[in-house]
Amino acid sequence: MNFMVPAGVRIDTADGTACLPDEVHIQMIGRRPLYGTRMNPVNVKAPVRLEPGDTHEVLLRPDRNAPFLWVTRAESWVTTFVKGRVGRKTYLRVTNIGDAAITLDAHETLGWWTPSDSQPRSRGFVRLGSPRYQQWQNVAYGATRDAEENWVPAELDGPMTNRPSYPTPKAILRPEPRQLGTRRAVTPVLAAVAKTPKASGVEVPPDNHNLDADEETVEGEPDMPPAVARNAATKESPEPEFAKPKLDEPKHDEPKLDGQEEDDAVLIHEGSDLFAEDLESEMAVLPDLSLTAEVKIEDLKVGMPTGLPPEEAARQEVRLRQIIWRRRKWLIDKGNALPPAALGVVCDIDVGDAKPVAQRVRKLPPQFREKVADLIKGLLSARMIQKSKSPWASPIIVIIKKNGVDIRLCIDYRLINGLTQLMVYPMPLVNDLLEDLDKYLWYCSLDMASGFWVVPMTDRARLISAFITPIGLFEWLRMPFDLCNAPQIYQRLIDNALYGLLKLSPDDSTLDVFENGEPAKPGIHSVLGRRSYIDDILIGGTSWDDLCEKVERLLDVSEQWHLSISVEKSEWGMSKVDYLGHRVSGLGLEAKPNNLESLTTLEFPRTLKGLQSFLGSLNYYHRFIADFAVYATTLYSLTETDFDEYVTRPEFHEQEKWTHATRAFDVLKTKLAKTPMLKHFDENRESVVIVYASDWAISGVLSQVHDDVYMPVKFTSRTLKPNEFNYDIVEKEILALLRVLNECYTMLAGRPVRVLTRHTTLAWLFRSKGLQGRLSQWAAILSPWKLEICRSTRGEEELLGTLAASITPRAFVDAALEEIAPRKRASRIVVIPVPNVAHDEVLHVLSFDGSAKAKREGGAYSAVIWQLPNWEIVRAASGYATDLTVNEAVYRGLLLGCSLLEELDDVTRLVVCGDYNLVIRQMRDEMDCKSPGLKLLRQKTRNALQAWPHCELFHVRRDWNASADMLAGQALQRQGGRNVHSPEEIQDLKTLNRLEEVIRPRTSSPEMAAPASLDANNLDAKNLDVENGDAGTRDTDDPAGNGDARRHKSSQ
């Protein structure tokens, strides 16, 4: 445990977590958290002033993972749970029950959302519906009634709404003829509206404010535009209403526990906003099925071997075509044609104990109703869907294609995916599938027909997959796209077919081979010797005979498991094929993005989402782009706030960050358009690693020699961290070498590697015996590798003749990188001399401290003002606040000391001492402050310290700051702060003070005076933790450096 304290790691035994300095919590193995980790607070967003009897409402955002609401109150205000008058929104109302005005501070905690097995740690929180909560509501009701009695209504000239006036009827009125046969249109509701408390898990008292049925129907549609809603409420239409379907309640055989309230069988879930980026991952596309034409042998895309006489090449081409044609039963012409169901696999959806959720039908524009009906008819005739009586219902979404006429129909499965138990199965990595291709001469790129639609559904999965449309409720008979477990289910099917792990029973009665299948006999080789990526299969052959043999084996397993192949999307026996966005050939690997032209002509994005989409497209091909991470770092550093300024203030376009960003953007587009061909890694060729290091970036390339030229195999790069900026150039080259070895480990492990360096050889790293620190660690990491370190004797010119054109000479890279340097800075190393004073000098010393504990959900802080030369205590105080981290508590202690100093008039020179290294270094600009809350506190502290120009900041060990530490500890125990006045307490603080051992008077003799160096006084130097050298150096006498373990809870 001793090594964790200097590293800034704090062990939280209550939560069972380890807290890193950047506030990242890591769950410890074998420990169940004592408190829930998904608790969300309900806070006041901005400061609010409330007069007596006034109220303020805070919008609630329920969380499915934390459905239970706890609320609290104070002496002058009470909280109340209320529902909105329109829609399903809920609020937490704060009522001022006092006799004076109050101010609610920003981030004031009003309540907590918690899981069922957790509760707030702070006192004073109650559940909704509890007796104490009911008592609070009586107090809130009385306060608001008193306010209403004191309110004097203003004189109104007329009604608040325009109401038509009608004459007094004097006879029996008859309807006008034009009104006969017309009525108000009512939006259909397909299920009874459930109570909001049941849907969100919040316990609320009964609400008597019910809306009219017609108003509830029209306003309850979440996805209806305002204009459509107004038309639906006022338009008169003779169309008949849709009947409400009768939903069957599921039967449960489990016994009901005594006292347990039974939930509704069907819950109504209101739809949320739909964004375009959700479509790919959460939407199941309903296909536009078309009847496939009969497959002809001429439709097969079969290549012809080269290097043979024309007659022999034609004969081999016919041979492969005949092998494929013998299995023509499993060939599908069109990609959307429905193939037969696969054997030995089923799709099941496990939602645990979740109750059925029926979402409401969404509005469908009239012009698309016929097209939706045609799509549904095609799916019904193909036996992909059927009519359903399921209690589940997911809504459909209509996506209009670019031509503005055709549509794509999708199903919103976001809620279903959120309830589904995820299936654990290893999915293949694209980089792994693109390796080990150097030995092949011929390739086949196959696409399995209709993909997921070959997997049948279980009865339970059919009910859960039901989707609702304006023309009825339907359920799937085949597995749809974009169920969260669909890729794993299909990948498991293909892997089992290719590797032959399990087999069907002799009578073919096995429904799910993964549940009750028989293991295959050992010794049988796999079909291809490689995996596929879901429905994309790549076959490689070292010769034409080898290719034909593999194709025949693949078609055999396709017939065995009823897997169909799309003729239109498959290529057979080609020297070059397209596979997973790449062009694969015997010569190497090329990038082939589908939207290359649109990417290269793209203008600089005006939103952060657009930039992230561009970088995501390029990141897929990062191995082809030299120094990709170096250029992309400039773009990744941009934030949403930066883009707001870029759009609203064009004059900012000339700033340095935007000129660097646009230049990096243009360079990346050019590099994407000119991506080189990467050679396949050849085990029989020598591996050469070329490393490069600049002031703020490192990069490297794995290459192999082809015809006396270094041809690239893979590029890699990254920018340096702030603490790495101070490394020597040789150390940066070691970082570049380590990155290449890590990225290409599977290719280079166990093989000799030649390393070409630019500045100097790295052989000293292996010859030296006195290495320490990071150098010794690097030497240990590199010790298993067989490295030959080579330095170019004539500099860069020696490599220019042997580099491929795709590898940019490093001299040109230096000039290019200077134009896009990111907004990073090196960690500053400031050497501070030991503070000393004259014998009769009058000055003030401010010592401060802060402390916080997670169990108490609060923090304490303290400050002590000393006056020299007699070390008298002028002021001493402590404070306490809830929801404070240790860093915030320490900053509060420094601010408290500044407020105590404002009461003094004779402060000339000020020395500030603290034992928390992070705050001292941030105040001295030695460390970046990234947390928004700490940035605000640091700025407030700087503004306060400007009142004393002669201010010096020093960091000391905790033992020498015991006075302030004791005050903060006492305030934390009693959860409250106070000023220190009693002589006994002041004497205790003086007894604990050891700052006088650090801040010592200067000697009167000039030759005995201490120089401005830490080496002047060994005693004083070891009492101070000043960074004299590496930023990570700590005092050897105190491994903690910053005090006890509680001080390492950082919010960075």
ChimeraX attribute file (.defattr): number of C-alpha atoms within 10 A of each C-alpha:
attribute: neighborCount
match mode: 1-to-1
recipient: residues
	/A:1	8
	/A:2	8
	/A:3	10
	/A:4	15
	/A:5	20
	/A:6	21
	/A:7	15
	/A:8	20
	/A:9	24
	/A:10	23
	/A:11	21
	/A:12	18
	/A:13	12
	/A:14	13
	/A:15	19
	/A:16	19
	/A:17	19
	/A:18	19
	/A:19	19
	/A:20	20
	/A:21	18
	/A:22	15
	/A:23	16
	/A:24	15
	/A:25	17
	/A:26	12
	/A:27	15
	/A:28	15
	/A:29	8
	/A:30	7
	/A:31	12
	/A:32	13
	/A:33	14
	/A:34	12
	/A:35	18
	/A:36	16
	/A:37	12
	/A:38	13
	/A:39	20
	/A:40	19
	/A:41	18
	/A:42	22
	/A:43	18
	/A:44	20
	/A:45	14
	/A:46	11
	/A:47	11
	/A:48	13
	/A:49	15
	/A:50	19
	/A:51	16
	/A:52	20
	/A:53	24
	/A:54	18
	/A:55	21
	/A:56	16
	/A:57	16
	/A:58	17
	/A:59	17
	/A:60	18
	/A:61	14
	/A:62	19
	/A:63	17
	/A:64	15
	/A:65	13
	/A:66	22
	/A:67	22
	/A:68	24
	/A:69	30
	/A:70	21
	/A:71	23
	/A:72	20
	/A:73	19
	/A:74	11
	/A:75	8
	/A:76	14
	/A:77	23
	/A:78	23
	/A:79	23
	/A:80	22
	/A:81	21
	/A:82	18
	/A:83	18
	/A:84	11
	/A:85	11
	/A:86	12
	/A:87	13
	/A:88	11
	/A:89	14
	/A:90	19
	/A:91	16
	/A:92	21
	/A:93	18
	/A:94	23
	/A:95	26
	/A:96	27
	/A:97	27
	/A:98	16
	/A:99	11
	/A:100	11
	/A:101	14
	/A:102	17
	/A:103	11
	/A:104	17
	/A:105	14
	/A:106	12
	/A:107	14
	/A:108	16
	/A:109	18
	/A:110	21
	/A:111	22
	/A:112	23
	/A:113	26
	/A:114	25
	/A:115	21
	/A:116	13
	/A:117	10
	/A:118	16
	/A:119	19
	/A:120	21
	/A:121	12
	/A:122	13
	/A:123	8
	/A:124	11
	/A:125	19
	/A:126	19
	/A:127	19
	/A:128	19
	/A:129	14
	/A:130	12
	/A:131	10
	/A:132	12
	/A:133	20
	/A:134	14
	/A:135	10
	/A:136	16
	/A:137	16
	/A:138	10
	/A:139	16
	/A:140	22
	/A:141	15
	/A:142	13
	/A:143	22
	/A:144	17
	/A:145	13
	/A:146	13
	/A:147	15
	/A:148	13
	/A:149	8
	/A:150	9
	/A:151	9
	/A:152	7
	/A:153	7
	/A:154	6
	/A:155	6
	/A:156	7
	/A:157	6
	/A:158	7
	/A:159	7
	/A:160	7
	/A:161	6
	/A:162	7
	/A:163	7
	/A:164	5
	/A:165	6
	/A:166	6
	/A:167	5
	/A:168	6
	/A:169	7
	/A:170	6
	/A:171	6
	/A:172	5
	/A:173	7
	/A:174	6
	/A:175	7
	/A:176	7
	/A:177	7
	/A:178	7
	/A:179	9
	/A:180	8
	/A:181	9
	/A:182	11
	/A:183	13
	/A:184	14
	/A:185	19
	/A:186	20
	/A:187	20
	/A:188	16
	/A:189	18
	/A:190	20
	/A:191	18
	/A:192	11
	/A:193	15
	/A:194	13
	/A:195	12
	/A:196	18
	/A:197	14
	/A:198	15
	/A:199	18
	/A:200	17
	/A:201	17
	/A:202	20
	/A:203	18
	/A:204	18
	/A:205	13
	/A:206	9
	/A:207	8
	/A:208	6
	/A:209	9
	/A:210	8
	/A:211	11
	/A:212	8
	/A:213	9
	/A:214	15
	/A:215	13
	/A:216	16
	/A:217	15
	/A:218	21
	/A:219	17
	/A:220	19
	/A:221	19
	/A:222	16
	/A:223	16
	/A:224	16
	/A:225	10
	/A:226	10
	/A:227	8
	/A:228	14
	/A:229	17
	/A:230	13
	/A:231	12
	/A:232	18
	/A:233	17
	/A:234	12
	/A:235	13
	/A:236	15
	/A:237	13
	/A:238	10
	/A:239	10
	/A:240	8
	/A:241	10
	/A:242	14
	/A:243	9
	/A:244	11
	/A:245	12
	/A:246	11
	/A:247	15
	/A:248	11
	/A:249	12
	/A:250	12
	/A:251	7
	/A:252	7
	/A:253	6
	/A:254	6
	/A:255	6
	/A:256	10
	/A:257	8
	/A:258	6
	/A:259	6
	/A:260	7
	/A:261	8
	/A:262	8
	/A:263	10
	/A:264	15
	/A:265	15
	/A:266	23
	/A:267	22
	/A:268	22
	/A:269	18
	/A:270	17
	/A:271	17
	/A:272	8
	/A:273	6
	/A:274	11
	/A:275	7
	/A:276	7
	/A:277	10
	/A:278	11
	/A:279	19
	/A:280	12
	/A:281	13
	/A:282	20
	/A:283	20
	/A:284	21
	/A:285	20
	/A:286	17
	/A:287	17
	/A:288	16
	/A:289	19
	/A:290	14
	/A:291	12
	/A:292	13
	/A:293	10
	/A:294	10
	/A:295	17
	/A:296	12
	/A:297	12
	/A:298	9
	/A:299	10
	/A:300	20
	/A:301	16
	/A:302	18
	/A:303	22
	/A:304	21
	/A:305	21
	/A:306	11
	/A:307	8
	/A:308	11
	/A:309	10
	/A:310	12
	/A:311	9
	/A:312	14
	/A:313	16
	/A:314	14
	/A:315	14
	/A:316	19
	/A:317	18
	/A:318	15
	/A:319	14
	/A:320	22
	/A:321	20
	/A:322	13
	/A:323	15
	/A:324	20
	/A:325	17
	/A:326	11
	/A:327	15
	/A:328	17
	/A:329	12
	/A:330	22
	/A:331	23
	/A:332	24
	/A:333	21
	/A:334	21
	/A:335	20
	/A:336	18
	/A:337	20
	/A:338	22
	/A:339	22
	/A:340	15
	/A:341	18
	/A:342	20
	/A:343	22
	/A:344	24
	/A:345	22
	/A:346	22
	/A:347	24
	/A:348	20
	/A:349	25
	/A:350	17
	/A:351	18
	/A:352	9
	/A:353	7
	/A:354	9
	/A:355	16
	/A:356	21
	/A:357	21
	/A:358	26
	/A:359	22
	/A:360	24
	/A:361	26
	/A:362	19
	/A:363	19
	/A:364	15
	/A:365	9
	/A:366	8
	/A:367	9
	/A:368	14
	/A:369	12
	/A:370	10
	/A:371	15
	/A:372	20
	/A:373	13
	/A:374	13
	/A:375	16
	/A:376	24
	/A:377	14
	/A:378	17
	/A:379	20
	/A:380	16
	/A:381	11
	/A:382	16
	/A:383	13
	/A:384	19
	/A:385	21
	/A:386	18
	/A:387	13
	/A:388	19
	/A:389	17
	/A:390	24
	/A:391	23
	/A:392	25
	/A:393	30
	/A:394	28
	/A:395	21
	/A:396	24
	/A:397	22
	/A:398	17
	/A:399	15
	/A:400	13
	/A:401	10
	/A:402	8
	/A:403	7
	/A:404	8
	/A:405	9
	/A:406	11
	/A:407	17
	/A:408	16
	/A:409	19
	/A:410	21
	/A:411	24
	/A:412	23
	/A:413	24
	/A:414	18
	/A:415	14
	/A:416	22
	/A:417	17
	/A:418	12
	/A:419	16
	/A:420	17
	/A:421	14
	/A:422	14
	/A:423	14
	/A:424	9
	/A:425	12
	/A:426	9
	/A:427	14
	/A:428	13
	/A:429	11
	/A:430	12
	/A:431	9
	/A:432	11
	/A:433	17
	/A:434	16
	/A:435	13
	/A:436	14
	/A:437	22
	/A:438	20
	/A:439	14
	/A:440	19
	/A:441	20
	/A:442	25
	/A:443	27
	/A:444	26
	/A:445	21
	/A:446	23
	/A:447	22
	/A:448	25
	/A:449	28
	/A:450	21
	/A:451	24
	/A:452	23
	/A:453	23
	/A:454	26
	/A:455	24
	/A:456	25
	/A:457	22
	/A:458	18
	/A:459	13
	/A:460	14
	/A:461	21
	/A:462	24
	/A:463	22
	/A:464	24
	/A:465	26
	/A:466	26
	/A:467	26
	/A:468	22
	/A:469	21
	/A:470	17
	/A:471	12
	/A:472	15
	/A:473	21
	/A:474	23
	/A:475	24
	/A:476	26
	/A:477	25
	/A:478	22
	/A:479	27
	/A:480	25
	/A:481	22
	/A:482	21
	/A:483	21
	/A:484	20
	/A:485	20
	/A:486	19
	/A:487	20
	/A:488	16
	/A:489	21
	/A:490	23
	/A:491	21
	/A:492	18
	/A:493	22
	/A:494	22
	/A:495	17
	/A:496	19
	/A:497	21
	/A:498	21
	/A:499	18
	/A:500	18
	/A:501	17
	/A:502	17
	/A:503	21
	/A:504	21
	/A:505	15
	/A:506	8
	/A:507	6
	/A:508	10
	/A:509	12
	/A:510	18
	/A:511	17
	/A:512	14
	/A:513	20
	/A:514	19
	/A:515	10
	/A:516	14
	/A:517	17
	/A:518	15
	/A:519	14
	/A:520	13
	/A:521	10
	/A:522	8
	/A:523	6
	/A:524	10
	/A:525	10
	/A:526	17
	/A:527	21
	/A:528	20
	/A:529	11
	/A:530	16
	/A:531	23
	/A:532	20
	/A:533	19
	/A:534	21
	/A:535	17
	/A:536	17
	/A:537	20
	/A:538	24
	/A:539	22
	/A:540	27
	/A:541	21
	/A:542	15
	/A:543	15
	/A:544	20
	/A:545	13
	/A:546	13
	/A:547	22
	/A:548	20
	/A:549	16
	/A:550	19
	/A:551	22
	/A:552	17
	/A:553	14
	/A:554	18
	/A:555	23
	/A:556	16
	/A:557	18
	/A:558	20
	/A:559	15
	/A:560	14
	/A:561	20
	/A:562	19
	/A:563	26
	/A:564	26
	/A:565	26
	/A:566	23
	/A:567	24
	/A:568	18
	/A:569	18
	/A:570	21
	/A:571	21
	/A:572	26
	/A:573	26
	/A:574	21
	/A:575	19
	/A:576	20
	/A:577	19
	/A:578	20
	/A:579	20
	/A:580	17
	/A:581	13
	/A:582	16
	/A:583	16
	/A:584	27
	/A:585	22
	/A:586	18
	/A:587	16
	/A:588	17
	/A:589	22
	/A:590	19
	/A:591	25
	/A:592	18
	/A:593	18
	/A:594	10
	/A:595	9
	/A:596	15
	/A:597	10
	/A:598	9
	/A:599	17
	/A:600	15
	/A:601	11
	/A:602	13
	/A:603	11
	/A:604	14
	/A:605	15
	/A:606	12
	/A:607	16
	/A:608	18
	/A:609	12
	/A:610	12
	/A:611	17
	/A:612	14
	/A:613	13
	/A:614	17
	/A:615	17
	/A:616	12
	/A:617	14
	/A:618	21
	/A:619	15
	/A:620	14
	/A:621	18
	/A:622	21
	/A:623	21
	/A:624	26
	/A:625	22
	/A:626	24
	/A:627	26
	/A:628	24
	/A:629	20
	/A:630	23
	/A:631	27
	/A:632	22
	/A:633	19
	/A:634	23
	/A:635	24
	/A:636	15
	/A:637	13
	/A:638	16
	/A:639	11
	/A:640	11
	/A:641	10
	/A:642	15
	/A:643	17
	/A:644	13
	/A:645	13
	/A:646	16
	/A:647	13
	/A:648	9
	/A:649	10
	/A:650	9
	/A:651	10
	/A:652	15
	/A:653	14
	/A:654	10
	/A:655	9
	/A:656	14
	/A:657	20
	/A:658	19
	/A:659	15
	/A:660	21
	/A:661	24
	/A:662	18
	/A:663	18
	/A:664	24
	/A:665	22
	/A:666	17
	/A:667	15
	/A:668	21
	/A:669	17
	/A:670	14
	/A:671	18
	/A:672	22
	/A:673	15
	/A:674	13
	/A:675	18
	/A:676	21
	/A:677	18
	/A:678	20
	/A:679	21
	/A:680	24
	/A:681	23
	/A:682	16
	/A:683	13
	/A:684	8
	/A:685	11
	/A:686	15
	/A:687	21
	/A:688	22
	/A:689	25
	/A:690	23
	/A:691	26
	/A:692	27
	/A:693	27
	/A:694	18
	/A:695	19
	/A:696	22
	/A:697	24
	/A:698	24
	/A:699	26
	/A:700	26
	/A:701	27
	/A:702	25
	/A:703	27
	/A:704	24
	/A:705	17
	/A:706	14
	/A:707	8
	/A:708	11
	/A:709	16
	/A:710	24
	/A:711	25
	/A:712	29
	/A:713	23
	/A:714	22
	/A:715	23
	/A:716	24
	/A:717	25
	/A:718	20
	/A:719	24
	/A:720	21
	/A:721	14
	/A:722	16
	/A:723	15
	/A:724	17
	/A:725	19
	/A:726	20
	/A:727	15
	/A:728	11
	/A:729	17
	/A:730	17
	/A:731	18
	/A:732	24
	/A:733	26
	/A:734	21
	/A:735	23
	/A:736	25
	/A:737	24
	/A:738	16
	/A:739	20
	/A:740	22
	/A:741	20
	/A:742	12
	/A:743	14
	/A:744	16
	/A:745	11
	/A:746	11
	/A:747	16
	/A:748	19
	/A:749	14
	/A:750	11
	/A:751	14
	/A:752	14
	/A:753	19
	/A:754	18
	/A:755	19
	/A:756	21
	/A:757	23
	/A:758	20
	/A:759	16
	/A:760	17
	/A:761	17
	/A:762	20
	/A:763	13
	/A:764	11
	/A:765	20
	/A:766	14
	/A:767	10
	/A:768	10
	/A:769	9
	/A:770	8
	/A:771	14
	/A:772	10
	/A:773	7
	/A:774	10
	/A:775	14
	/A:776	16
	/A:777	12
	/A:778	18
	/A:779	18
	/A:780	12
	/A:781	11
	/A:782	17
	/A:783	12
	/A:784	10
	/A:785	14
	/A:786	14
	/A:787	17
	/A:788	15
	/A:789	16
	/A:790	16
	/A:791	16
	/A:792	15
	/A:793	11
	/A:794	8
	/A:795	13
	/A:796	15
	/A:797	12
	/A:798	11
	/A:799	17
	/A:800	15
	/A:801	12
	/A:802	15
	/A:803	18
	/A:804	19
	/A:805	14
	/A:806	18
	/A:807	19
	/A:808	13
	/A:809	16
	/A:810	17
	/A:811	10
	/A:812	9
	/A:813	13
	/A:814	14
	/A:815	10
	/A:816	15
	/A:817	19
	/A:818	13
	/A:819	14
	/A:820	23
	/A:821	21
	/A:822	23
	/A:823	12
	/A:824	14
	/A:825	14
	/A:826	18
	/A:827	18
	/A:828	18
	/A:829	17
	/A:830	15
	/A:831	13
	/A:832	18
	/A:833	18
	/A:834	22
	/A:835	18
	/A:836	16
	/A:837	15
	/A:838	14
	/A:839	13
	/A:840	10
	/A:841	11
	/A:842	16
	/A:843	18
	/A:844	24
	/A:845	24
	/A:846	23
	/A:847	29
	/A:848	33
	/A:849	33
	/A:850	34
	/A:851	26
	/A:852	28
	/A:853	18
	/A:854	17
	/A:855	12
	/A:856	16
	/A:857	15
	/A:858	20
	/A:859	30
	/A:860	33
	/A:861	36
	/A:862	34
	/A:863	32
	/A:864	27
	/A:865	23
	/A:866	22
	/A:867	17
	/A:868	18
	/A:869	17
	/A:870	10
	/A:871	16
	/A:872	14
	/A:873	18
	/A:874	16
	/A:875	20
	/A:876	26
	/A:877	23
	/A:878	29
	/A:879	24
	/A:880	26
	/A:881	18
	/A:882	16
	/A:883	18
	/A:884	21
	/A:885	24
	/A:886	25
	/A:887	26
	/A:888	24
	/A:889	26
	/A:890	31
	/A:891	24
	/A:892	29
	/A:893	29
	/A:894	30
	/A:895	23
	/A:896	21
	/A:897	29
	/A:898	19
	/A:899	14
	/A:900	18
	/A:901	23
	/A:902	11
	/A:903	10
	/A:904	10
	/A:905	7
	/A:906	10
	/A:907	17
	/A:908	12
	/A:909	15
	/A:910	22
	/A:911	17
	/A:912	18
	/A:913	22
	/A:914	27
	/A:915	29
	/A:916	24
	/A:917	20
	/A:918	22
	/A:919	22
	/A:920	21
	/A:921	21
	/A:922	15
	/A:923	18
	/A:924	14
	/A:925	14
	/A:926	18
	/A:927	20
	/A:928	17
	/A:929	19
	/A:930	11
	/A:931	12
	/A:932	11
	/A:933	13
	/A:934	19
	/A:935	14
	/A:936	12
	/A:937	18
	/A:938	21
	/A:939	12
	/A:940	14
	/A:941	19
	/A:942	13
	/A:943	10
	/A:944	17
	/A:945	19
	/A:946	10
	/A:947	13
	/A:948	14
	/A:949	10
	/A:950	12
	/A:951	15
	/A:952	15
	/A:953	16
	/A:954	21
	/A:955	24
	/A:956	26
	/A:957	24
	/A:958	23
	/A:959	16
	/A:960	22
	/A:961	23
	/A:962	22
	/A:963	26
	/A:964	29
	/A:965	25
	/A:966	18
	/A:967	28
	/A:968	30
	/A:969	20
	/A:970	17
	/A:971	23
	/A:972	24
	/A:973	12
	/A:974	10
	/A:975	16
	/A:976	16
	/A:977	19
	/A:978	13
	/A:979	13
	/A:980	17
	/A:981	12
	/A:982	8
	/A:983	9
	/A:984	10
	/A:985	13
	/A:986	17
	/A:987	13
	/A:988	12
	/A:989	20
	/A:990	16
	/A:991	11
	/A:992	16
	/A:993	18
	/A:994	15
	/A:995	21
	/A:996	14
	/A:997	12
	/A:998	19
	/A:999	16
	/A:1000	16
	/A:1001	17
	/A:1002	15
	/A:1003	14
	/A:1004	10
	/A:1005	7
	/A:1006	8
	/A:1007	8
	/A:1008	9
	/A:1009	12
	/A:1010	16
	/A:1011	12
	/A:1012	13
	/A:1013	13
	/A:1014	20
	/A:1015	14
	/A:1016	14
	/A:1017	13
	/A:1018	9
	/A:1019	12
	/A:1020	20
	/A:1021	18
	/A:1022	19
	/A:1023	21
	/A:1024	24
	/A:1025	22
	/A:1026	24
	/A:1027	19
	/A:1028	15
	/A:1029	10
	/A:1030	12
	/A:1031	16
	/A:1032	10
	/A:1033	13
	/A:1034	19
	/A:1035	18
	/A:1036	10
	/A:1037	10
	/A:1038	16
	/A:1039	16
	/A:1040	22
	/A:1041	24
	/A:1042	25
	/A:1043	21
	/A:1044	13
	/A:1045	16
	/A:1046	20
	/A:1047	26
	/A:1048	28
	/A:1049	25
	/A:1050	22
	/A:1051	19
	/A:1052	17
